[in-house]
Amino acid sequence: MLRLIAGFEQPTEGEILLDGEQIEHLPPFQRPVNTVFQSYALFPHMTVGQNIAFGLEMQRVPRDEIKKRVAEMLGLVKLVGFEHRKADQMSGGQQQRVALARALANRPKVLLLDEPLSALDLKLRKEMQIELKRLQTETGITFVFVTHDQEEALTMSDRIAVMSAGKVLQVGTPREIYETPEHRFVADFIGETDFINATVEANDAGVARFRLTSGAVIAGTAPVEVPPGTAIVVSTRPERLSFDALPGMRSWKARSKRWSISAPTRPSTWCWTTAAAASGCASRTCPVRPSPMPRATGSRWRCPPPRSGPSRIERAGAGTMIGYFRRSPAARRAALITPGAGLIFVFMVLPLGLMLIYSFLERATYGGVIWTLSFDSYIQFLFDHDLDDSLIFNDAYLQIYGRSFFLAGVTTAICLLIGFPTALYMAQQEKSRRDLLVFLVTIPFWTNLLVRTYAWILLLRREGLVDSALQGIGLTDGPLGLLYTDTANLIGLVYSFLPFMVLPIYSSLEKLDFRLVEAAYDLGANKLTALRRIVIPLSMPGIAAGSILVLVPCLGAYVTPEVLGGGKALMIGNLIQQQFGASQNWPFGAALSFALLAIVMLALMAYSLRYGRAAVTEGR
């Protein structure tokens, strides 16, 4: 019902009227209603003040008026001084008040409350019931409050509508709903009641007599005229029962007896004592677990021999490596860490350390290095030696760096433009469909990168599939010659690295509570504004991770520029391969590799500083 009024669901038939005007055709951001969600739906990346001001900003209220209204709402909900806090820094009751203030700031005609107190403890719920009633009285706004708590409905409401299976069964004041229910479900749902099958014996002036199936006769009020002889169901409220003598009947008093039943408690353990003479063991108390039939020899429990000294297994392990690990927690931790640490050292730390050393050595004439300290490989990034050994600026490598960063940046931008809508679509699907879509995204990884890149040659070459298709539909008159160009490089890089953008963004969006988007709509944001102000900021960790995973590998890409670029337009990856191959300049190749590694480390450090702490706080 609330979702229909708010505009999150569309009715299949009928009308929704507010002040006599139809609103079912209006989108949520154009309806004069606001919602307090069951989960509160506070924007986690905004402060309390920014949350309250969001709806006012959507209405383009002047800044001075926004500040005044925010201060007014904070005073109304008694949260003055909390405007700079984030939602996760506040208690459940305080978050509830912020949600109320945010919804009331827009001054809606109707405020919808979707079980807003269900997540609070009993004491806080009682306090918030009083607070809500106070706010409703002070603001004069109509509250539509959905609850499953009958006591809450009876104490807070001016009018109650009882619904079951999507149908309104009765509408009335709390007294009318409680005392004159029009439906068995209403009588059973509101308050305590018992149902008794009976037949109407007489019905005079609203006071009726009912004969029970046992033959007894009871009297009560009948809300409607029911002719005698009609089979009915009598609803009885415990507090309304009274026992009086009817005319011609003896009065009686109910008697009752109080029965007290006590059961012996069984101890958690039984203690048995055996005699040394009977059992041959020392006299002592032997605790055993209770059982219906305790094992015994005659009337005695045969006591097990006392344990003295280490067991056979402990004696076997004493003084050995097993015994050492058994006694030392630090040794056990070291045993678990050592295999993994050894693999990391041998296959990552050792090669990187060797490359770092090579980058500070002199090149040999025919490959390899001369073990003399030198910084020439780093100087060679931008300078070269003249015939007289003086340094001169060399822009040849600078062009390669520029081309690499340009292609990597454009590839990252294209992957983001394609990957974000794809990830958003995946995150909004049902669980079974999401799993299938993730599987489809990862299918390219099942084939070797070199094979996939060679397949693009068949598509981009002259008279290939792309040229033939474009000429067939009349868009081009001849072959485009896409192969062995920067365009081919760009297409291949986007194809290769697009999944690395989609999956991190999808991982962030999958955790996004899309009720936050509904809250943005409810406060007046259209779809584009909700995307810009809510979805994109909350998915920034995934966007940043995806950008790093695309940008950095693109800088060092080798296969795609070599195969689709034909080696004509070098990138940093091709330059590194060339130094270890044809140029035989190992120190320069090692220095270029470490320059790329430095870029990776800087990107990871920036990501960790910006999003690492938030990820830990939010449990991601």
C-alpha positions in Angstrom: 0.0 0.0 0.0 2.7 2.5 1.0 4.7 1.7 -2.2 1.6 2.4 -4.3 1.1 5.8 -2.6 4.8 6.7 -2.8 4.9 5.7 -6.5 7.4 2.8 -6.3 4.7 0.4 -7.6 2.0 1.1 -10.2 -1.6 0.0 -9.6 -3.1 -2.4 -12.1 -6.5 -0.7 -11.7 -8.2 1.9 -9.6 -7.2 5.5 -8.6 -5.0 7.1 -5.9 -6.4 10.4 -4.8 -4.6 13.0 -2.6 -6.7 16.1 -1.8 -9.1 15.1 -4.5 -6.3 14.9 -7.2 -5.2 11.8 -9.0 -1.5 11.0 -8.4 -1.1 7.4 -9.6 0.3 8.7 -13.0 3.0 10.8 -11.3 6.6 9.5 -10.7 7.7 9.3 -7.1 9.8 12.5 -7.3 6.7 14.6 -8.3 4.4 13.4 -5.5 3.8 15.5 -2.4 4.5 12.6 -0.1 7.7 11.4 1.7 8.6 8.1 3.3 10.3 6.9 6.4 11.7 3.5 5.4 11.9 0.5 7.7 15.6 0.5 7.3 15.7 4.3 7.5 17.6 4.4 4.2 20.0 7.2 5.3 22.7 8.0 2.7 25.9 6.6 4.3 28.2 8.9 2.4 26.5 12.1 3.6 26.4 13.7 7.0 23.2 14.2 9.0 22.9 17.8 7.8 23.4 16.7 4.1 20.8 14.0 4.5 18.2 16.4 5.8 19.1 19.0 3.1 18.9 16.5 0.2 15.2 16.9 -0.5 15.4 20.6 -0.2 18.2 20.7 -2.7 16.1 18.7 -5.1 13.4 21.3 -4.7 15.9 24.0 -5.5 15.3 25.8 -2.2 17.8 28.7 -1.7 20.8 27.9 0.4 20.0 30.3 3.2 16.5 28.7 3.5 18.0 25.2 3.4 20.3 26.0 6.4 17.4 27.5 8.3 15.1 24.5 7.6 17.8 22.0 8.5 18.4 23.7 11.8 14.6 23.8 12.4 14.3 20.0 11.8 17.3 19.2 14.0 15.6 21.2 16.8 12.3 19.4 16.1 13.8 16.0 16.6 16.2 17.1 19.3 19.5 16.5 17.5 21.0 19.9 17.5 24.8 19.6 17.2 24.7 16.3 15.3 24.6 17.8 11.8 28.2 16.9 11.0 28.0 13.2 12.0 27.7 10.3 9.6 24.8 7.9 9.9 27.0 5.0 11.1 28.1 7.2 14.0 24.6 7.3 15.5 22.4 5.0 17.5 19.3 3.3 16.1 17.0 5.9 17.7 19.0 8.8 16.5 19.0 7.4 12.9 15.3 7.1 13.2 15.0 10.7 14.1 17.3 11.8 11.2 15.0 9.8 8.8 12.0 11.6 10.3 13.7 15.0 10.0 14.7 14.4 6.4 11.2 13.4 5.4 9.5 16.3 7.3 12.0 18.9 5.9 10.1 18.8 2.6 6.8 19.6 4.3 4.9 16.9 2.5 1.1 16.6 2.6 1.4 12.9 3.7 4.2 11.2 5.6 4.4 7.4 5.0 6.1 5.4 7.8 6.9 1.7 7.0 7.3 0.0 10.3 9.9 2.5 11.4 10.1 1.2 15.0 10.4 -2.5 14.4 14.3 -2.5 14.6 14.3 -0.7 18.0 14.4 -2.3 21.4 11.3 -2.1 23.7 12.3 0.9 25.7 13.4 3.0 22.7 10.3 1.9 20.8 8.1 3.3 23.6 10.1 6.6 23.6 9.8 6.9 19.8 6.0 6.3 19.9 5.6 9.3 22.1 8.1 11.3 19.9 6.1 10.4 16.7 2.8 11.5 18.3 4.4 14.8 19.4 5.8 15.4 15.9 2.5 14.7 14.2 0.7 17.0 16.6 3.2 19.9 16.1 3.5 19.6 12.3 -0.1 18.8 11.5 1.0 16.4 8.7 -1.1 13.3 8.0 0.9 10.2 9.1 0.2 6.8 7.4 1.8 4.4 9.8 2.2 0.7 8.9 2.8 -1.7 11.8 2.2 -5.3 12.9 2.2 -4.3 16.6 -1.5 -4.1 17.7 -0.7 -2.1 20.8 1.3 0.4 18.8 -1.7 0.8 16.4 -4.2 1.2 19.2 -2.2 3.8 21.2 -0.9 6.0 18.4 -3.6 6.1 15.8 -6.7 8.3 15.2 -8.0 5.9 12.6 -7.0 2.3 11.9 -7.3 0.3 8.7 -6.9 -3.4 9.2 -5.6 -5.2 6.1 -5.2 -8.9 5.2 -4.0 -10.4 1.9 -4.0 -7.0 0.3 -7.6 -6.2 1.2 -8.9 -3.6 3.7 -11.2 -5.4 6.1 -12.3 -2.5 8.3 -11.6 1.2 8.8 -12.5 3.0 12.0 -11.3 4.5 15.3 -9.3 2.4 17.7 -12.4 2.0 19.9 -14.6 0.9 17.0 -11.9 -1.6 15.7 -11.5 -3.1 19.2 -15.1 -3.2 20.4 -17.1 -3.8 17.2 -14.9 -5.8 14.8 -16.7 -6.5 11.5 -14.5 -9.5 10.5 -13.3 -12.5 12.4 -9.7 -11.7 11.3 -10.0 -8.2 12.8 -11.4 -9.5 16.1 -8.6 -12.1 16.3 -5.8 -9.7 15.2 -6.6 -6.8 17.5 -6.3 -7.7 21.2 -7.0 -11.0 23.1 -10.1 -12.9 22.2 -11.8 -16.3 22.3 -14.3 -17.6 19.7 -17.3 -19.7 20.8 -19.8 -21.4 18.4 -23.4 -20.6 19.4 -27.0 -20.1 18.3 -29.0 -16.9 18.8 -31.8 -17.6 21.3 -33.1 -14.1 21.6 -32.1 -10.6 20.5 -33.9 -7.7 22.2 -32.8 -4.1 22.1 -29.2 -5.0 21.3 -28.9 -7.5 24.2 -28.8 -11.1 22.9 -28.9 -14.5 24.5 -26.7 -17.2 22.9 -27.0 -20.9 23.5 -23.7 -22.7 23.4 -23.1 -26.2 21.9 -22.8 -27.5 25.5 -26.4 -26.2 26.3 -25.3 -23.3 28.5 -26.8 -19.9 27.8 -24.8 -16.7 27.8 -25.8 -13.1 27.2 -24.0 -10.3 25.3 -24.3 -7.4 23.0 -25.0 -7.9 19.3 -23.7 -5.2 17.0 -26.2 -6.2 14.3 -29.7 -7.5 14.3 -29.5 -11.3 14.1 -32.8 -13.3 14.0 -33.2 -16.1 16.6 -32.0 -19.6 15.5 -29.1 -18.2 13.5 -25.7 -20.0 14.0 -23.0 -17.5 14.9 -19.5 -17.2 16.4 -19.3 -15.2 19.6 -16.1 -13.2 20.2 -15.3 -12.7 23.9 -12.8 -10.3 25.3 -11.4 -11.5 28.7 -11.7 -8.1 30.3 -15.4 -7.8 29.3 -16.5 -11.2 30.9 -18.9 -10.9 33.9 -20.9 -13.6 35.7 -24.4 -12.4 36.7 -27.6 -14.3 37.4 -30.1 -14.2 34.6 -33.8 -14.1 35.5 -34.9 -17.4 36.9 -31.4 -18.7 37.4 -29.3 -19.1 40.6 -26.2 -17.0 40.9 -22.9 -18.9 41.2 -19.3 -18.3 42.0 -16.5 -19.8 40.2 -14.1 -21.7 42.4 -10.6 -22.6 41.6 -7.7 -24.4 43.3 -4.1 -23.5 43.0 -2.0 -26.5 42.2 1.7 -26.5 42.7 3.7 -29.2 40.8 7.3 -29.6 41.6 9.7 -31.9 39.9 13.0 -33.0 41.3 16.0 -31.5 39.5 18.5 -33.9 38.2 22.1 -32.9 38.7 24.3 -32.5 35.7 26.7 -35.1 37.0 26.2 -38.0 39.4 28.8 -38.8 42.0 29.4 -42.4 43.0 31.6 -43.6 45.8 33.2 -47.0 45.8 35.0 -48.9 48.6 38.6 -49.8 48.2 38.0 -53.3 49.6 35.3 -54.1 47.1 36.9 -52.6 44.0 40.6 -52.8 44.7 41.1 -49.1 44.0 41.4 -46.0 46.1 38.2 -44.7 47.7 37.2 -41.6 45.9 34.3 -39.9 44.2 33.9 -40.6 40.5 31.8 -38.1 38.5 30.0 -39.7 35.6 27.3 -38.4 33.2 23.7 -39.3 34.1 22.2 -42.2 32.3 18.9 -44.2 32.8 20.9 -47.4 33.6 24.3 -46.5 35.1 26.9 -49.2 34.6 27.7 -51.0 37.8 29.0 -54.2 39.2 26.4 -55.3 41.7 25.5 -52.1 43.5 28.8 -50.5 43.1 30.5 -48.5 40.4 33.8 -49.9 39.3 36.1 -47.0 39.6 38.6 -46.4 36.7 42.3 -46.3 37.6 43.6 -42.8 38.3 45.6 -41.2 35.5 49.2 -40.4 36.5 51.8 -39.0 34.3 51.7 -38.4 30.5 49.9 -40.7 28.1 51.6 -43.1 25.7 51.1 -40.6 22.8 52.5 -37.7 24.9 55.5 -39.8 26.0 56.2 -40.7 22.3 56.1 -37.1 21.2 58.1 -35.7 24.2 61.5 -34.4 23.1 60.7 -34.7 19.4 59.6 -32.0 16.8 56.0 -33.0 17.3 56.3 -32.3 21.0 57.9 -28.9 20.3 55.1 -27.8 18.0 52.6 -29.1 20.6 54.1 -26.9 23.3 54.8 -23.7 21.3 52.0 -21.7 19.6 54.6 -19.5 17.9 56.1 -22.6 16.3 52.7 -23.7 15.0 52.1 -20.3 13.4 55.5 -20.3 11.8 54.9 -23.7 10.4 51.7 -22.5 8.7 53.2 -19.3 7.3 56.6 -20.7 6.1 55.4 -22.6 2.9 53.5 -19.6 1.6 56.1 -17.1 2.5 58.8 -19.3 0.9 56.8 -19.4 -2.4 56.3 -15.6 -2.4 60.0 -15.1 -1.7 61.3 -17.5 -4.4 58.8 -16.5 -7.2 58.2 -12.8 -6.5 60.6 -11.1 -4.0 63.8 -12.7 -5.4 63.1 -11.9 -9.1 62.1 -8.4 -8.3 65.2 -7.9 -6.1 67.4 -9.2 -8.9 65.7 -6.8 -11.4 66.2 -3.9 -9.0 69.9 -4.7 -8.7 70.2 -4.9 -12.5 68.6 -1.5 -12.9 71.6 0.1 -11.1 74.3 -1.7 -13.1 76.0 -0.9 -16.4 74.9 -2.7 -19.6 77.3 -5.1 -21.2 78.0 -4.9 -24.9 76.3 -8.2 -25.9 73.7 -8.5 -23.2 73.9 -9.0 -19.5 75.3 -6.5 -17.1 78.6 -5.2 -15.8 78.7 -5.2 -12.0 79.5 -1.5 -11.6 77.0 0.9 -9.9 75.4 3.3 -12.4 72.3 5.5 -12.8 72.5 5.6 -16.6 69.4 3.4 -17.0 67.3 5.9 -15.1 68.9 8.9 -16.9 68.1 7.3 -20.2 64.4 7.7 -19.6 64.6 11.3 -21.0 68.3 11.9 -21.9 71.0 10.3 -24.0 74.8 10.6 -24.2 76.3 12.7 -27.0 79.6 11.8 -28.7 81.4 13.8 -26.0 79.5 12.1 -23.2 77.4 15.1 -22.5 73.7 14.6 -21.8 71.2 15.7 -24.5 67.4 15.6 -24.3 65.8 12.7 -26.3 62.1 12.8 -26.9 61.9 9.4 -28.7 61.0 7.6 -25.4 58.8 10.5 -24.3 56.6 9.8 -27.4 56.3 6.2 -26.4 55.4 7.1 -22.8 52.8 9.6 -24.1 51.3 7.1 -26.5 51.1 4.5 -23.7 49.4 6.8 -21.2 47.0 8.1 -23.9 45.9 4.7 -25.0 45.7 3.4 -21.5 43.6 6.4 -20.4 41.3 6.2 -23.3 40.9 2.4 -22.8 40.1 3.0 -19.1 37.5 5.6 -20.0 35.8 3.4 -22.7 35.8 0.4 -20.3 34.2 2.6 -17.6 31.5 3.9 -20.0 30.7 0.3 -21.0 31.4 -1.4 -17.8 29.4 0.7 -15.3 26.0 0.3 -17.1 26.7 -3.4 -17.5 27.6 -3.8 -13.9 24.5 -1.8 -12.8 22.2 -3.9 -15.0 23.8 -7.1 -13.5 23.4 -5.9 -9.9 19.7 -5.2 -10.4 18.8 -8.7 -11.6 17.7 -11.7 -9.6 20.3 -13.9 -7.9 20.1 -16.7 -10.5 20.4 -14.3 -13.4 23.3 -12.4 -11.7 25.3 -15.6 -11.4 24.7 -16.4 -15.1 25.8 -12.9 -16.2 29.0 -13.1 -14.1 29.7 -16.4 -15.8 29.2 -14.8 -19.2 31.6 -11.9 -18.3 34.3 -14.3 -17.3 34.0 -16.6 -20.4 36.9 -14.7 -22.3 39.3 -15.8 -19.6 38.8 -19.4 -20.6 40.8 -18.8 -23.8 44.4 -17.7 -24.1 44.9 -14.0 -24.6 47.1 -14.5 -27.6 44.5 -16.7 -29.4 41.8 -14.1 -28.6 43.9 -11.3 -29.9 44.7 -13.2 -33.2 41.0 -13.6 -33.7 40.7 -9.8 -34.0 43.1 -9.9 -37.0 40.4 -11.9 -38.9 37.8 -9.2 -37.9 39.9 -6.0 -38.6 42.0 -7.0 -41.6 41.3 -5.7 -45.1 38.2 -7.4 -46.5 37.7 -8.9 -43.0 34.4 -9.2 -41.3 34.2 -5.6 -40.2 35.1 -4.1 -43.6 32.7 -6.5 -45.4 29.8 -5.7 -43.0 30.3 -1.9 -43.4 30.5 -2.1 -47.1 27.5 -4.4 -47.3 25.3 -1.9 -45.5 26.7 1.0 -47.6 28.5 2.9 -44.8 31.9 2.7 -46.6 33.0 2.4 -50.2 36.2 0.5 -49.5 38.3 -1.1 -46.8 39.1 1.0 -43.8 42.5 -0.4 -43.0 41.9 -0.7 -39.3 44.6 -3.3 -38.6 48.0 -2.3 -37.4 46.8 1.1 -36.2 46.2 2.8 -32.8 42.5 2.2 -33.4 43.1 -1.6 -33.6 45.3 -1.3 -30.5 42.4 0.5 -28.7 39.8 -2.1 -29.7 42.0 -5.0 -28.6 42.9 -3.4 -25.2 39.2 -2.6 -24.5 38.2 -6.2 -25.4 41.0 -7.6 -23.2 40.5 -5.5 -20.1 36.8 -4.8 -20.0 36.0 -7.7 -17.6 38.5 -6.1 -15.2 36.3 -3.0 -15.0 32.9 -4.8 -14.9 33.6 -7.2 -12.0 34.9 -4.7 -9.4 32.1 -2.3 -10.1 29.6 -5.1 -9.9 31.0 -6.2 -6.6 30.4 -2.7 -5.2 26.9 -2.4 -6.7 25.9 -5.8 -5.5 26.3 -4.6 -1.9 24.3 -1.4 -2.6 21.0 -1.2 -0.9 18.7 0.0 -3.7 16.3 1.3 -1.1 18.7 4.3 -1.0 17.8 5.0 -4.6 14.1 4.8 -3.8 14.7 7.2 -0.9 16.4 9.6 -3.4 13.3 9.4 -5.7 11.0 9.9 -2.7 12.9 13.1 -1.8 12.5 14.5 -5.3 15.5 13.3 -7.2 15.0 12.1 -10.8 16.8 9.0 -12.1 19.8 10.9 -13.4 20.2 12.8 -10.2 19.9 9.7 -8.1 22.5 8.0 -10.3 24.9 11.0 -9.9 24.3 11.7 -6.2 23.7 8.2 -4.7 24.7 5.3 -7.0 28.0 6.6 -8.4 29.4 7.9 -5.0 28.6 4.6 -3.3 30.2 2.6 -6.1 33.4 4.6 -6.2 35.5 1.9 -4.5 34.6 -0.4 -7.4 35.2 2.3 -10.0 38.6 3.1 -8.5 39.6 -0.6 -8.3 38.4 -1.3 -11.9 40.3 1.8 -13.2 43.5 0.6 -11.5 43.1 -2.9 -12.9 42.6 -1.6 -16.4 45.0 1.4 -16.5 48.1 -0.2 -15.1 48.1 -3.4 -17.2 47.4 -1.3 -20.3 50.6 0.6 -19.7 52.6 -2.6 -19.7 50.6 -4.4 -22.4 52.7 -6.2 -24.9 50.7 -8.8 -26.8 47.9 -6.5 -28.1 50.2 -3.8 -29.5 52.5 -6.4 -31.0 49.8 -8.4 -32.7 47.2 -5.7 -33.6 49.6 -2.8 -33.9 52.2 -4.7 -35.8 55.0 -3.3 -33.8 54.6 0.0 -35.6 53.4 2.0 -32.6 55.5 1.0 -29.5 54.1 1.1 -26.0 56.0 0.8 -22.7 55.5 -3.0 -22.7 57.0 -3.4 -26.2 59.9 -1.1 -25.2 60.7 -3.3 -22.2 60.6 -6.4 -24.4 62.8 -4.7 -26.9 65.5 -3.8 -24.3 65.7 -7.4 -23.1 65.7 -8.7 -26.7 67.1 -6.9 -29.7 68.7 -3.9 -27.8 70.4 -6.1 -25.2 70.1 -3.3 -22.6 69.1 -5.2 -19.5 69.5 -2.3 -17.0 67.3 0.0 -19.0 64.6 -2.7 -19.3 64.8 -3.4 -15.6 64.5 0.4 -14.8 61.4 0.7 -17.1 59.9 -2.3 -15.3 60.4 -0.7 -11.9 58.9 2.5 -13.2 55.7 0.6 -14.0 55.9 -1.1 -10.6 56.2 2.3 -8.9 53.0 3.4 -10.7 51.2 0.3 -9.5 52.4 0.9 -5.9 51.3 4.6 -6.0 47.9 3.7 -7.4 47.4 1.0 -4.7 48.5 3.4 -1.9 46.1 6.1 -3.1 43.3 3.5 -3.2 44.1 2.2 0.2 44.3 5.7 1.7 41.0 6.8 0.1 38.9 3.7 0.4 40.7 1.2 2.5 39.5 2.5 5.9 35.9 2.8 4.6 36.0 -0.7 3.3 37.1 -2.1 6.7 34.4 0.0 8.5 31.6 -1.2 6.2 32.8 -4.8 6.2 33.6 -5.0 2.5 
